[in-house]
Amino acid sequence: MKIDILTLFPEMFKGPFDTSMLKKAQDKSLVEINIHNLRKWALDKHKTVDDRPFGGGPGMILRVDIIDKALQEIKITKKNSKIILLSARGEKYKQQKAHKLSKYKHLILLCGHYEGVDERVSQYLVDEEISIGDYILTGGEIPAMVLVDSIVRLVPGVLNPDSLLEESFLLTTNNQLPTTNAEYPQYTRPENFRGWKVPKVLLSGNHKEIEKWKNEMTSKK
């Protein structure tokens, strides 16, 4: 999988993408992540990428011509690709969407910033808009990180397949979320800490009873 990210603040991605699972996935060549500074495609010496909104209003708006120029350069004309604008008004991000996006070979994530993005970007240049929640952030950089983390872990070979079998938001065979989305409680050593004890059934070695307990605990969540 190839992921291209268009942003005004490429330095924000250095820590999250250079550690843990995301770094391992890149080291194994399972995913290629490219961070592009949108100012690279600016048309003036001041690297301006925004302008005042027509009709007045607060803030600055990212320009459609700059974004189009960037997309034209990095876009691969294949069917198995998708361009996504991270936007507060976009579709609410859920695990079903993460699974769907993990099947694509190429994703382009556009991080909005300032007061917003020219509406023609949404109308003509991107495939969809995604929001990670009902709150406002200063830009689309953190949402882009959320998408990349949740998608890359689903790419075959990134995680041990067994790790995905008992996920909190494990999809059903119909690609839908189950009625309960929480995992059962889990414990490790020490067995007794400050009088807080591990449930006896987990120490019994009786796999049938342990599985029964796990199912009961999940249904209570």
NUGU-720904 format. One line per field, with one value per residue: x, z, y of N, C-alpha, C in turn. Coordinates in nm, 3 decimals, decimal comma. Atoms other than C-alpha are relative to their C-alpha. Layout:
BEGIN
n.east = X ...
n.up = Z ...
n.north = Y ...
ca.east = X ...
ca.up = Z ...
ca.north = Y ...
c.east = X ...
c.up = Z ...
c.north = Y ...
//
This chain:
BEGIN
n.east = 0,083 -0,068 0,079 -0,056 0,067 -0,023 0,013 -0,080 -0,089 -0,055 -0,079 0,088 0,011 -0,128 0,004 0,094 -0,026 -0,138 -0,010 0,095 0,055 -0,008 -0,139 -0,024 0,070 -0,078 -0,127 0,029 0,052 0,142 0,067 -0,086 0,066 -0,069 0,055 -0,025 0,030 0,085 -0,063 -0,085 0,073 0,039 -0,028 -0,078 -0,123 0,034 0,059 0,137 0,091 0,134 0,042 0,121 0,123 0,090 0,119 -0,039 0,001 -0,127 -0,095 -0,051 0,047 -0,098 0,037 0,029 -0,099 -0,121 0,029 0,011 -0,135 -0,064 0,063 -0,035 -0,138 -0,022 0,107 -0,020 0,131 0,041 0,131 -0,012 -0,055 0,104 -0,046 0,084 -0,020 0,032 0,087 0,092 0,135 -0,002 0,062 -0,060 -0,092 0,029 -0,085 0,035 -0,072 -0,142 -0,014 0,017 -0,114 -0,119 -0,003 -0,050 -0,144 -0,054 0,084 -0,052 0,069 -0,017 0,023 0,051 -0,056 0,053 0,145 0,061 -0,051 0,089 0,105 -0,020 -0,083 0,096 0,089 -0,061 -0,135 -0,014 0,103 0,086 -0,049 0,010 -0,018 -0,025 0,084 0,078 -0,076 -0,081 -0,145 -0,063 -0,028 0,026 -0,119 0,026 0,091 -0,073 -0,075 0,096 0,035 -0,114 -0,023 0,108 0,001 -0,123 0,000 0,084 -0,067 -0,057 -0,142 -0,043 0,021 0,031 0,144 0,072 0,025 0,119 0,116 0,084 -0,004 0,117 0,096 -0,012 0,114 0,067 -0,017 0,071 -0,073 0,069 -0,045 0,090 0,078 -0,091 -0,127 -0,107 -0,068 0,008 -0,113 -0,121 -0,088 -0,130 -0,065 0,015 0,133 0,064 -0,067 0,072 0,127 0,080 -0,032 0,043 0,111 -0,047 0,024 -0,110 -0,113 0,046 -0,046 0,118 0,018 0,143 0,052 -0,063 0,067 0,134 -0,017 -0,032 0,123 0,089 -0,055 0,017 0,140 0,034 -0,057
n.up = 0,000 0,003 -0,058 0,016 -0,087 0,033 -0,124 -0,017 -0,114 0,011 -0,119 -0,100 0,021 -0,024 -0,112 0,012 0,112 -0,010 -0,114 -0,020 0,109 0,128 0,047 0,041 0,127 0,105 0,013 0,072 0,131 0,009 0,026 0,032 -0,044 0,048 -0,053 0,095 -0,044 0,101 0,047 0,115 0,123 0,000 0,127 -0,021 -0,077 -0,143 -0,024 -0,045 0,041 -0,045 0,033 -0,069 0,063 0,071 -0,079 -0,135 -0,103 -0,071 0,038 0,136 0,064 0,087 0,139 0,082 0,107 -0,062 -0,032 0,128 0,053 -0,079 0,029 0,137 0,003 -0,076 0,020 0,092 0,060 -0,011 -0,061 -0,140 -0,075 -0,054 -0,055 -0,115 -0,071 -0,143 -0,018 -0,114 0,047 0,077 -0,053 -0,127 0,022 -0,077 0,033 0,133 0,097 -0,008 0,074 0,143 0,049 -0,005 0,122 0,110 0,023 -0,009 -0,066 -0,011 -0,108 0,005 -0,132 0,000 -0,104 -0,003 -0,013 0,080 0,133 0,107 0,019 0,125 -0,029 -0,037 0,112 0,123 -0,007 -0,092 0,010 -0,117 -0,117 -0,121 -0,131 -0,105 -0,117 -0,008 -0,067 0,095 -0,019 0,074 0,136 0,030 -0,020 -0,098 0,062 0,098 -0,077 -0,048 0,113 0,040 -0,103 -0,001 0,128 0,022 -0,084 0,065 0,120 -0,024 -0,030 -0,097 -0,132 -0,008 0,026 -0,122 -0,075 0,054 -0,014 -0,112 -0,007 -0,060 0,106 0,100 0,091 0,027 0,137 0,086 -0,004 -0,092 -0,138 -0,084 -0,092 -0,106 0,062 -0,100 -0,032 -0,137 -0,083 0,009 -0,116 0,007 -0,131 -0,102 -0,018 -0,110 -0,021 -0,098 -0,028 0,123 0,052 0,132 -0,010 -0,012 0,120 0,093 -0,052 -0,014 0,108 0,065 0,116 0,028 -0,098 0,027 0,116 -0,046 -0,080 0,092 0,069 -0,097 -0,031 0,118 0,012 -0,105 0,030
n.north = -0,119 -0,129 -0,108 -0,133 -0,096 -0,141 -0,074 -0,121 0,020 0,136 0,038 0,060 0,144 0,067 0,093 0,111 0,091 0,050 0,090 0,108 0,079 -0,071 0,007 0,139 0,023 -0,065 0,073 0,125 -0,039 0,033 -0,128 -0,114 -0,123 -0,120 -0,124 -0,107 -0,136 -0,063 -0,123 0,035 -0,031 -0,141 -0,066 -0,122 0,019 0,005 0,133 -0,022 0,107 -0,034 -0,136 -0,041 0,055 -0,089 -0,030 -0,037 0,103 0,013 0,103 0,016 0,122 0,064 -0,025 0,117 0,019 0,058 0,140 0,072 0,017 0,105 0,129 0,039 0,049 0,123 0,097 0,111 0,024 0,139 0,014 0,039 -0,112 -0,087 -0,129 -0,029 -0,126 0,006 -0,115 0,012 0,027 0,124 0,122 0,043 0,112 0,121 0,115 0,051 -0,081 0,039 0,126 -0,028 -0,075 0,085 0,081 -0,082 0,000 -0,136 -0,099 -0,137 -0,069 -0,145 -0,059 -0,136 -0,087 -0,137 -0,005 0,105 0,030 -0,042 0,100 0,072 0,118 0,106 0,029 0,050 0,056 0,112 0,105 -0,008 -0,072 0,082 -0,064 0,099 -0,023 -0,124 -0,105 -0,077 -0,001 -0,109 0,043 0,140 0,083 0,106 0,097 0,081 0,098 0,098 0,086 0,082 0,101 0,098 0,070 0,076 0,120 0,100 0,048 0,134 0,009 -0,102 0,059 0,142 0,017 0,035 -0,123 -0,065 0,088 -0,037 -0,145 -0,065 -0,031 0,105 0,000 0,126 0,047 -0,093 -0,127 -0,089 0,011 0,077 -0,082 -0,043 -0,034 -0,002 0,125 0,048 -0,046 0,084 -0,012 0,066 0,002 0,104 0,058 -0,073 -0,128 -0,079 0,066 0,000 0,133 0,045 0,094 0,138 0,079 -0,018 0,078 0,139 0,087 0,056 -0,089 -0,015 -0,095 -0,130 -0,056 -0,037 -0,121 -0,109 -0,036 -0,065 -0,132 -0,084 -0,037 -0,095 -0,132
ca.east = 0,000 0,110 -0,011 0,055 -0,026 -0,062 -0,005 0,120 0,303 0,503 0,713 0,408 0,431 0,792 0,729 0,414 0,532 0,889 0,809 0,633 0,407 0,409 0,787 0,799 0,542 0,754 1,076 0,912 0,800 0,438 0,344 0,505 0,418 0,509 0,461 0,428 0,449 0,165 0,377 0,591 0,319 0,276 0,284 0,476 0,807 0,633 0,493 0,136 -0,127 -0,431 -0,633 -0,923 -1,274 -1,495 -1,791 -1,593 -1,558 -1,287 -0,973 -0,802 -0,905 -0,675 -0,674 -0,821 -0,557 -0,270 -0,434 -0,518 -0,159 -0,036 -0,285 -0,206 0,159 0,125 -0,194 -0,163 -0,444 -0,549 -0,890 -0,762 -0,691 -0,882 -0,837 -0,968 -1,011 -0,992 -1,280 -1,495 -1,806 -1,706 -1,846 -1,788 -1,491 -1,566 -1,397 -1,592 -1,432 -1,084 -1,134 -1,256 -0,966 -0,711 -0,800 -0,682 -0,337 -0,305 -0,453 -0,404 -0,493 -0,545 -0,511 -0,732 -0,616 -0,689 -1,056 -1,117 -1,067 -1,215 -1,548 -1,444 -1,188 -1,474 -1,687 -1,434 -1,098 -1,151 -1,347 -1,480 -1,449 -1,386 -1,421 -1,281 -1,534 -1,774 -1,514 -1,291 -0,915 -0,668 -0,606 -0,632 -0,289 -0,396 -0,700 -0,465 -0,247 -0,554 -0,654 -0,305 -0,262 -0,602 -0,560 -0,198 -0,249 -0,505 -0,267 -0,170 0,166 0,176 0,031 0,010 -0,328 -0,422 -0,405 -0,696 -0,927 -1,056 -1,063 -1,294 -1,456 -1,424 -1,645 -1,900 -1,908 -2,147 -1,886 -2,095 -2,009 -2,150 -2,402 -2,128 -1,794 -1,591 -1,331 -1,341 -1,119 -0,760 -0,502 -0,136 0,114 0,119 -0,175 -0,248 -0,163 -0,270 -0,542 -0,674 -0,694 -0,717 -1,050 -1,005 -1,149 -0,854 -0,616 -0,814 -0,676 -1,032 -1,048 -1,420 -1,500 -1,254 -1,418 -1,760 -1,637 -1,492 -1,824 -2,016 -1,781 -1,803 -2,181 -2,182 -1,988
ca.up = 0,000 -0,079 0,125 0,024 0,271 0,170 0,462 0,559 0,859 0,753 1,070 1,273 1,128 1,223 1,564 1,503 1,172 1,285 1,570 1,660 1,415 1,147 1,129 1,112 0,832 0,634 0,707 0,572 0,260 0,338 0,322 0,172 0,343 0,175 0,342 0,103 0,199 0,015 -0,013 -0,269 -0,524 -0,434 -0,727 -0,566 -0,390 -0,054 -0,085 -0,040 -0,047 0,094 0,039 0,181 0,121 -0,141 0,022 0,338 0,659 0,910 0,839 0,525 0,276 0,109 -0,265 -0,512 -0,780 -0,542 -0,428 -0,785 -0,892 -0,607 -0,678 -1,048 -0,970 -0,714 -0,828 -0,986 -1,232 -1,107 -1,008 -0,675 -0,530 -0,329 -0,243 0,100 0,255 0,636 0,730 1,036 0,822 0,665 0,715 1,070 1,070 1,185 1,179 0,870 0,681 0,806 0,667 0,333 0,299 0,389 0,061 -0,154 -0,310 -0,297 -0,061 -0,080 0,238 0,221 0,554 0,575 0,775 0,857 0,815 0,557 0,202 -0,118 -0,175 -0,527 -0,375 -0,221 -0,533 -0,797 -0,664 -0,377 -0,357 -0,006 0,319 0,654 1,011 1,314 1,555 1,651 1,757 1,592 1,552 1,420 1,110 0,943 1,047 1,359 1,182 0,903 1,163 1,305 0,962 0,876 1,209 1,191 0,824 0,817 1,105 0,885 0,591 0,561 0,720 0,949 1,255 1,362 1,222 1,565 1,705 1,486 1,579 1,904 1,827 2,011 1,679 1,499 1,190 1,124 0,802 0,663 0,720 1,000 1,361 1,619 1,876 2,139 2,062 2,378 2,455 2,767 3,064 3,048 3,322 3,361 3,646 3,937 4,015 4,336 4,362 4,668 4,718 4,366 4,236 3,891 3,840 3,939 3,615 3,420 3,637 3,612 3,283 3,183 2,832 2,793 3,113 3,023 2,685 2,849 3,095 2,813 2,627 2,943 3,020 2,664 2,669 2,987 2,828
ca.north = 0,000 0,354 0,651 1,010 1,288 1,652 1,889 2,234 2,086 1,777 1,789 1,682 1,330 1,254 1,098 0,891 0,744 0,671 0,435 0,112 -0,069 0,201 0,201 -0,180 -0,182 0,063 -0,127 -0,444 -0,253 -0,341 0,025 0,334 0,663 0,990 1,328 1,622 1,988 2,161 2,475 2,291 2,367 2,736 2,977 3,264 3,315 3,350 2,994 3,116 2,841 3,023 3,339 3,538 3,396 3,556 3,732 3,803 3,609 3,518 3,322 3,204 2,935 2,682 2,742 2,495 2,559 2,476 2,155 2,054 2,107 1,886 1,610 1,611 1,549 1,271 1,101 0,757 0,696 0,354 0,231 0,101 0,446 0,704 1,074 1,173 1,517 1,520 1,747 1,816 1,786 1,455 1,106 0,981 0,742 0,387 0,048 -0,059 0,229 0,133 -0,218 -0,084 0,159 -0,109 -0,284 0,007 0,015 0,393 0,651 1,027 1,215 1,589 1,771 2,076 2,376 2,741 2,832 2,563 2,444 2,587 2,407 2,309 2,071 1,871 1,896 1,803 1,684 1,439 1,114 1,166 1,360 1,190 1,320 1,139 1,290 1,565 1,819 2,079 2,042 2,298 2,090 1,753 1,628 1,438 1,286 1,172 1,001 0,828 0,698 0,577 0,396 0,225 0,128 0,011 -0,234 -0,413 -0,455 -0,825 -0,897 -0,593 -0,768 -1,129 -1,247 -1,385 -1,031 -0,930 -1,217 -1,070 -0,700 -0,461 -0,371 -0,704 -0,709 -0,981 -1,183 -0,921 -0,649 -0,501 -0,428 -0,672 -0,552 -0,538 -0,380 -0,433 -0,697 -0,909 -0,802 -0,926 -0,984 -1,073 -1,117 -1,065 -1,291 -1,101 -0,731 -0,534 -0,789 -0,733 -1,088 -1,238 -1,423 -1,788 -1,919 -1,776 -1,977 -2,302 -2,430 -2,523 -2,376 -2,438 -2,247 -1,972 -1,924 -1,917 -1,651 -1,440 -1,446 -1,352 -1,063 -0,933 -0,935 -0,726 -0,440
c.east = 0,087 -0,094 0,075 -0,082 0,041 -0,028 0,082 0,105 0,057 0,077 -0,086 -0,003 0,126 -0,007 -0,092 0,034 0,139 0,019 -0,101 -0,044 0,015 0,141 0,032 -0,065 0,075 0,132 -0,018 -0,051 -0,144 -0,082 0,106 -0,076 0,083 -0,070 0,041 -0,040 -0,076 0,063 0,094 -0,067 -0,052 0,048 0,085 0,120 -0,025 -0,065 -0,142 -0,093 -0,145 -0,034 -0,129 -0,124 -0,078 -0,125 0,031 -0,010 0,137 0,091 0,039 -0,042 0,110 -0,050 -0,017 0,108 0,129 -0,020 -0,010 0,137 0,074 -0,054 0,036 0,139 0,015 -0,104 0,040 -0,136 -0,031 -0,135 0,009 0,068 -0,115 0,064 -0,099 0,038 -0,040 -0,075 -0,096 -0,141 -0,012 -0,075 0,074 0,081 -0,031 0,087 -0,033 0,077 0,150 0,025 -0,011 0,124 0,128 0,013 0,055 0,152 0,061 -0,103 0,072 -0,084 0,033 -0,038 -0,046 0,066 -0,059 -0,152 -0,069 0,067 -0,104 -0,099 0,018 0,093 -0,091 -0,084 0,067 0,131 0,014 -0,115 -0,097 0,065 -0,024 0,027 0,025 -0,085 -0,068 0,071 0,090 0,147 0,059 0,029 -0,025 0,117 -0,025 -0,104 0,070 0,082 -0,090 -0,036 0,115 0,024 -0,104 -0,003 0,121 0,001 -0,083 0,062 0,064 0,150 0,048 -0,011 -0,015 -0,150 -0,082 -0,036 -0,128 -0,129 -0,095 0,003 -0,127 -0,108 0,015 -0,125 -0,059 0,023 -0,071 0,064 -0,071 0,058 -0,099 -0,074 0,082 0,138 0,119 0,063 -0,023 0,119 0,119 0,094 0,134 0,062 0,023 -0,146 -0,080 0,080 -0,087 -0,136 -0,094 0,037 -0,053 -0,116 0,050 -0,014 0,115 0,123 -0,030 0,057 -0,114 -0,040 -0,147 -0,062 0,057 -0,068 -0,140 0,007 0,028 -0,126 -0,096 0,048 -0,017 -0,144 -0,043 0,044 -0,102
c.up = 0,000 0,055 -0,018 0,084 -0,038 0,123 -0,004 0,109 -0,001 0,123 0,106 -0,009 0,036 0,113 -0,021 -0,109 0,005 0,114 -0,012 -0,130 -0,136 -0,057 -0,051 -0,135 -0,116 -0,023 -0,076 -0,142 -0,022 -0,027 -0,028 0,035 -0,043 0,053 -0,092 0,060 -0,112 -0,058 -0,118 -0,130 -0,002 -0,128 0,016 0,089 0,149 0,040 0,056 -0,053 0,037 -0,041 0,076 -0,070 -0,074 0,085 0,143 0,098 0,063 -0,060 -0,145 -0,053 -0,090 -0,144 -0,080 -0,105 0,054 0,026 -0,127 -0,059 0,074 -0,034 -0,139 -0,004 0,069 -0,028 -0,101 -0,056 -0,003 0,068 0,151 0,082 0,047 0,058 0,108 0,060 0,146 0,036 0,115 -0,044 -0,075 0,066 0,127 -0,020 0,095 -0,049 -0,137 -0,108 0,000 -0,079 -0,151 -0,057 -0,002 -0,126 -0,119 -0,011 0,020 0,063 -0,001 0,104 -0,004 0,135 -0,014 0,110 -0,013 0,013 -0,080 -0,134 -0,102 -0,032 -0,127 0,015 0,033 -0,119 -0,115 0,015 0,092 -0,017 0,117 0,110 0,122 0,122 0,104 0,125 -0,002 0,086 -0,103 0,039 -0,084 -0,144 -0,017 0,024 0,098 -0,053 -0,104 0,070 0,049 -0,112 -0,035 0,101 -0,007 -0,128 -0,015 0,082 -0,061 -0,129 0,030 0,022 0,104 0,142 -0,011 -0,020 0,124 0,081 -0,044 0,024 0,110 0,024 0,065 -0,104 -0,115 -0,086 -0,014 -0,145 -0,100 -0,001 0,084 0,140 0,079 0,096 0,118 -0,059 0,096 0,018 0,145 0,080 -0,013 0,116 -0,030 0,140 0,056 0,017 0,107 0,026 0,090 0,035 -0,119 -0,078 -0,141 0,018 -0,004 -0,128 -0,099 0,041 0,001 -0,105 -0,075 -0,115 -0,033 0,092 -0,022 -0,117 0,035 0,078 -0,090 -0,071 0,093 0,030 -0,118 -0,011 0,104 -0,033 -0,071
c.north = 0,125 0,106 0,131 0,097 0,140 0,085 0,129 -0,018 -0,142 -0,045 -0,067 -0,152 -0,077 -0,102 -0,119 -0,101 -0,062 -0,098 -0,114 -0,067 0,068 -0,003 -0,140 -0,030 0,062 -0,073 -0,131 0,024 -0,045 0,125 0,106 0,128 0,120 0,125 0,114 0,136 0,071 0,126 -0,025 0,042 0,145 0,068 0,127 -0,027 -0,007 -0,133 0,012 -0,109 0,031 0,143 0,030 -0,056 0,107 0,022 0,038 -0,116 -0,013 -0,105 -0,001 -0,137 -0,057 0,004 -0,130 -0,024 -0,062 -0,148 -0,084 -0,028 -0,112 -0,138 -0,050 -0,063 -0,135 -0,108 -0,107 -0,038 -0,150 -0,005 -0,023 0,110 0,089 0,126 0,042 0,135 -0,020 0,127 -0,024 -0,034 -0,133 -0,114 -0,043 -0,128 -0,116 -0,115 -0,059 0,076 -0,034 -0,128 0,024 0,069 -0,084 -0,086 0,078 -0,009 0,138 0,092 0,134 0,073 0,148 0,059 0,144 0,082 0,140 -0,005 -0,109 -0,016 0,046 -0,113 -0,082 -0,119 -0,119 -0,043 -0,075 -0,078 -0,122 -0,098 0,004 0,082 -0,088 0,086 -0,108 0,025 0,135 0,103 0,065 -0,006 0,114 -0,037 -0,148 -0,093 -0,115 -0,099 -0,089 -0,107 -0,112 -0,098 -0,094 -0,112 -0,111 -0,083 -0,092 -0,129 -0,113 -0,055 -0,136 0,003 0,099 -0,054 -0,151 -0,017 -0,031 0,125 0,069 -0,079 0,042 0,150 0,055 0,027 -0,099 -0,004 -0,139 -0,039 0,091 0,138 0,105 -0,017 -0,085 0,093 0,047 0,020 -0,007 -0,137 -0,037 0,054 -0,095 0,031 -0,065 0,004 0,142 -0,045 0,073 0,127 0,087 -0,060 -0,002 -0,126 -0,024 -0,098 -0,146 -0,080 0,011 -0,078 -0,150 -0,094 -0,066 0,093 0,023 0,104 0,140 0,069 0,048 0,131 0,121 0,051 0,075 0,140 0,097 0,049 0,101 0,142 0,089
//
